[in-house]
Amino acid sequence: MKVAYVFSTSGHTASYKLGKMILPQLEDGDHGVEVARMFFFDDNTFLLREGDPTGERLSKVAEEQGIMLMLCDQCALERGLAEGEPRNCRTRGTVAGVKVGCFPDLYSALATDPPDQVITLS
């Protein structure tokens, strides 16, 4: 089974659920499903800052396993993790391999390699 994760609300969603549960399983190869995409909203975007230990680990796993990491463009712009304008920006100060985009960009990415399930973690 192939899944996509959406980290939707601020707080400990990404740092705890991803950092303490999902990421170690991905690193150990026993997560149980293929992860195709991860989309980050609100303060969850901070996890993908350059130098963040969890973000750096995730970047490495994403590269090895072909997982797309994408930040909400407006969330990233507000937090200094992107530059430009909504719907036309690029990442700044993030770990390697991160994309930035809006819902149409996520839909396009999901359409080219659709997951069996999209899981929203809040």
Secondary structure in CASP SS format (residue, H / E / C, confidence):
PFRMAT SS
TARGET T0000
AUTHOR 0000-0000-0000
METHOD secondary structure of the structure
MODEL  1
M C 1.00
K E 1.00
V E 1.00
A E 1.00
Y E 1.00
V E 1.00
F E 1.00
S C 1.00
T C 1.00
S C 1.00
G C 1.00
H C 1.00
T H 1.00
A H 1.00
S H 1.00
Y H 1.00
K H 1.00
L H 1.00
G H 1.00
K H 1.00
M H 1.00
I H 1.00
L H 1.00
P H 1.00
Q H 1.00
L H 1.00
E H 1.00
D H 1.00
G C 1.00
D C 1.00
H C 1.00
G C 1.00
V C 1.00
E E 1.00
V E 1.00
A E 1.00
R E 1.00
M E 1.00
F E 1.00
F E 1.00
F C 1.00
D H 1.00
D H 1.00
N H 1.00
T H 1.00
F H 1.00
L H 1.00
L H 1.00
R E 1.00
E C 1.00
G C 1.00
D C 1.00
P H 1.00
T H 1.00
G H 1.00
E H 1.00
R H 1.00
L H 1.00
S H 1.00
K H 1.00
V H 1.00
A H 1.00
E H 1.00
E H 1.00
Q H 1.00
G C 1.00
I C 1.00
M E 1.00
L E 1.00
M E 1.00
L E 1.00
C E 1.00
D H 1.00
Q H 1.00
C H 1.00
A H 1.00
L H 1.00
E H 1.00
R C 1.00
G C 1.00
L C 1.00
A E 1.00
E E 1.00
G E 1.00
E E 1.00
P C 1.00
R C 1.00
N E 1.00
C E 1.00
R E 1.00
T E 1.00
R C 1.00
G C 1.00
T E 1.00
V C 1.00
A C 1.00
G C 1.00
V E 1.00
K E 1.00
V E 1.00
G E 1.00
C C 1.00
F H 1.00
P H 1.00
D H 1.00
L H 1.00
Y H 1.00
S H 1.00
A H 1.00
L H 1.00
A H 1.00
T H 1.00
D C 1.00
P C 1.00
P C 1.00
D C 1.00
Q E 1.00
V E 1.00
I E 1.00
T E 1.00
L E 1.00
S C 1.00
END
